[in-house]
Amino acid sequence: MDSKVVNKSTSSHENIGAVRAIIKLLLMAVYLGTLMLWVLMPTNTYRQNWLPHLRAKFGFTTYFGAQGTTLLIYTFPILFIAVTGCLYLHLGNKLNDNNVLERNGKKHRLGIWKKPMLVKGPLGIVSGIELAFFMMLIALLIWSLSNYLHNSFADITPQSAAEEGVKVWQGKLESTALRFGLVGNICLTLLFFPVARGSSVLPLFGLTSEASIKYHIWLGHMVMTLFTAHGVCYIIFWAVTNNISEMLQWAKIGISNVAGELALLSGLAMWATTFPPIRRKFFELFFYTHYLYILFVVFFVFHVGISYSLIMLPSFYLFVVDRYLRFLQSRRAVRLVSARMLPGETVELNFSKAPGLSYNPTSIMFINVPSISKLQWHPFTVTSSSNLEPEKLSVVIKGEGSWSKKLYQVLSSPSSIDRLDVSVEGPYGPVSTHFLRHDTLVMVSGGSGITPFISVIRELMYASTVTKCKTPQVILICSFKNSSDLTMLDLLLPISGTPTELPNLKLQIEAYVTREKQPTTDNSKLIRALWFKPLATDAPISSVLGPNRWLWLGAIISSSFIIFLILIGIVGSYYIYPIDHNSNQIFSFTLRAFLNMLVLCVSIAATASAAVLWNKKQNAKEATQIQHMEGSTPAGSPNSWFYNADRELESLPRQSLIQATIVHYGKRPELKRMLFECKESSVGVLVSGPKRMRHEVATICSSGLAANLHFESISFSW
């Protein structure tokens, strides 16, 4: 009987793998076809031959007008990738974790391309794959701009310029201004993909939203550079041709200049606050100013019209779906069970979690505390393991900014509180992990950079003790400024859910205290635990779309887009078309754009709300089942296992961690020597911490002196 079950399971995995392979080929074909379309778009072949043929055949004049062709060739393929990608990811979740965490078979396939190629510079740490795609984008932009300018300049002659009432150089200036805008729209088309946290597109490329923020930053700089050049060139053109009044034009038909200027001003306000010195020093200004993206997009659509703006619609469409789902999740009050207060203004928050919610190590969660700020949301590392702690979720918050410091003050105030209102979004993280592929894991951290590695170690604790899976040797190299910060090592063990033994996990902890020659003496009293009394209405953290979230997300994207097409078709057929063809006037482009945006938002809100309400019933059942979890409040607070190492401890995991820990005072780790001493065939090197530390480790791994080092940076500072 057992043999039949095993064979059935193996056959099921093989079938799922085959289906995923077919889907992957299909997605690759659609992706390459879309990429080829963007390459051909600036050519005369596309504009003079292909596009007129497509408009004649697929224009859908009565229902959609000219925007029908744009929907077909630009919007539909990307949304098809997103929906089909949801199915691909759902099938991936059905596979056994041990099959996803492939070991030595495929771990070196892209090893060379994933190594850092650039370490220092404006782009930060860039791998070979990232550099290749970045250069491809730059090549596309140069190709597009050069083709646009070459083809347009060929039509500008002294005779044609005289007919327009301008000089040749003035005509070329106007043409250049327009082409800057067209090329800027290429970057705008990609701008929103990296910030759709729950999107299915990023995981298809092995990316997470947090790791992709740097792509959003790169694209944002390109967008604003090109659009600023677009606006400045037009202003210069109007000034030299004595048509400066054009700046005040809001045309009913065609381009609306005022809308474009308002979009540019909104973008410039955002852009000014994104540079690191301003963003880090005045984070709240950056945070609130970034909401101007709403005005930027709205006025951009008013500026160019809905037909052309549909080219950039797919990424923004997916972003709106994701943003609305995040809004619905953030409306729930979650159940905060306890907190551990550590020195150095560090706090661990422990939430109740629905058992059906699973996530991978290095995930993050966005947290809002209304009593501190109703609008501010901050990302923090999830330190718990959904396997080791199926009913708890923990995050660690280090007091490094005004918001986090105020939270620590509230929790550590003498007047004890028994409840704290908290809202969350997430968790968000990788769809799979590859830690088991390596023979050795070296994790290098500085300060609060240790937090993502806590979840990795807890997951490996589960894998080595519960599933008896072979795990790699783990070397944790952590640096702290003061000896009191060593208490962060206490977070390696959760308050509950710790395995009874850790004999199978080979763990070595090298802790460095850089600013002290010897330890202080009274740190054992610095850890304090708070236990809260949640309300009955507080819900455990759960996925907003339930365990089958990828299927639900695909259903939301596809159904909302179909509803959007139906409603726009009805509006176009029975309202816009009669005005355009049965009267002496043309329907306002601005009103047409507004109706499209309104229908889009209504379609997404209706379908997403229905899906969330459907899943809310199941979440409510789970919440009722685990309401008894909190139990009684412990009589005392936990002491630090590190500073009580000389006492006899009953917990074998604590004894194991103490024995595995070596503390070095008054010096920094010799990272180059320690990494080169790892002689195993595959060594995964993970680094999280200050920029200087990440660059140092990246330089060592990319030096070519040790081919067995596989680098990965985990950075949450943009």
Salt bridges, closest charged atoms under 4 A:
GLU130 OE2 - LYS214 NZ 2.97
ASP322 OD2 - ARG326 NH1 3.36
GLU348 OE1 - ARG340 NE 2.69
GLU348 OE2 - ARG458 NH2 3.31
GLU389 OE1 - ARG458 NH1 3.04
ASP421 OD1 - ARG419 NH2 2.38
GLU425 OE1 - ARG197 NH1 2.92
GLU425 OE1 - ARG326 NE 3.25
ASP485 OD1 - LYS398 NZ 3.89
GLU510 OE1 - HIS664 NE2 2.63
ASP538 OD2 - ARG419 NH1 2.28
ASP580 OD2 - ARG592 NH2 3.00
GLU630 OE2 - ARG335 NE 3.94
GLU670 OE1 - ARG673 NE 2.97
GLU677 OE2 - ARG673 NH1 2.99
GLU712 OE1 - HIS434 NE2 2.88
